[in-house]
Amino acid sequence: MYEEQIHRKIIHIDMDAFYASVEQLDNPELRGKPLAVGGGGERGVVSAASYEARKFGVRSAMSGVLARKKCPHLIFVPPRFERYKEISKKIRNIFKEYTNLVEPLSLDEAYLDVTENKKGNPSASLIAKEIRQRIANELHLNASAGISNSKFIAKIASDINKPNGQKTIPPEEVISFLEDLPIEKFFGIGRVTAAKMFNLGIFTGKDLKLKSEAFLTEHFKSSGTHYYNLVRGNYHSKVKPNRERKSVAAEHTFITNLTSEIFMLEKLEKISEELEQRLASTKVSGKTITLKIKYSDFTTQTRSKTLPYFIKNKEVLLETVKDLLFQEKVQNSVRLLGISVTNLNINSKNKPEKLIDFQLKFEF
């Protein structure tokens, strides 16, 4: 298993500021200007920021209000997901000319296993360079890439020479690379976990490697074993081109908080329509319906119901969600509502070709 891992050739392709770059591509007047895709109002959230905006500290998931404070001349444009999906499909068609082992993570990034590839090219680095050049020539967008013998290292590497660059970490350099890597740069270690590690004297991969598995499991439970293996390069996850979809969902954030169930039902009807379309496009249905409620104080509540049959139409969705909504009184004013369908009818005879399990978020 370990020998197989050493000789695997994995590329992680990550589009540079994808949503924002598409908007600048389609509207030349936006090129070279600080741009944010998302809402700039009181309830707005930045979905993506151009590199011109990032120079001012604007980042994705930042509130629109804070983004404007950091960059007063920031330009906001609404998201156009159909356009992003259209271009994403063209990018993946390029990937498929090199390998069928393509695992999409989202519209703008994917893993490629090119150990054995359609071009017969033994160099993963040259393949990555060629793919990036084709994306630039054919779609007029920039992409960055990371190349190594595992998905974990390739993903970290793709961020090193951004934007419009690539980085290769050969197998013989993986361990030293991990030892020198700041702990907050490890993919999967967020701010909360990083802060906890700092308090334990863990600042780099080398510090992490000095801790025993028992010590790590004591402080991080089951994740401790994961971190123990990760820093030693024992990461064997393969590129999975046909990952099964686990859920289909849609959610909306509102400009004004909702205080009445009547208003909530009106919004849930629109969300049900959107979810019905998504279930139809992915050719799946499910038994478990979950209502997600995020309150004005940012606390989140979920309520679920499992039916004895698979459903995919908005009428049954909405009736089930109504029952869940009135299951108990809402605790506060509501800023977000979402509906998800799980327990899907995915089997060998009914399986989507790809997994693109993302939630589109709108304001209205």
Secondary structure as UniProt FT lines:
FT   HELIX           2..7
FT   STRAND          10..15
FT   TURN            16..17
FT   HELIX           18..26
FT   HELIX           28..30
FT   TURN            31..32
FT   STRAND          35..38
FT   TURN            42..43
FT   STRAND          45..49
FT   HELIX           51..54
FT   TURN            55..57
FT   TURN            60..61
FT   HELIX           64..70
FT   TURN            72..73
FT   STRAND          75..77
FT   HELIX           81..96
FT   TURN            97..98
FT   STRAND          102..106
FT   TURN            107..108
FT   STRAND          109..113
FT   TURN            118..119
FT   HELIX           124..139
FT   STRAND          143..148
FT   HELIX           151..157
FT   TURN            158..161
FT   STRAND          166..168
FT   HELIX           171..173
FT   HELIX           174..180
FT   HELIX           183..185
FT   TURN            187..188
FT   HELIX           191..199
FT   TURN            200..201
FT   HELIX           205..209
FT   HELIX           213..220
FT   HELIX           222..230
FT   TURN            231..233
FT   TURN            241..242
FT   STRAND          248..258
FT   HELIX           261..282
FT   STRAND          286..295
FT   TURN            296..297
FT   STRAND          300..311
FT   HELIX           314..325
FT   TURN            326..327
FT   STRAND          334..344
FT   TURN            348..349
FT   STRAND          361..363
//
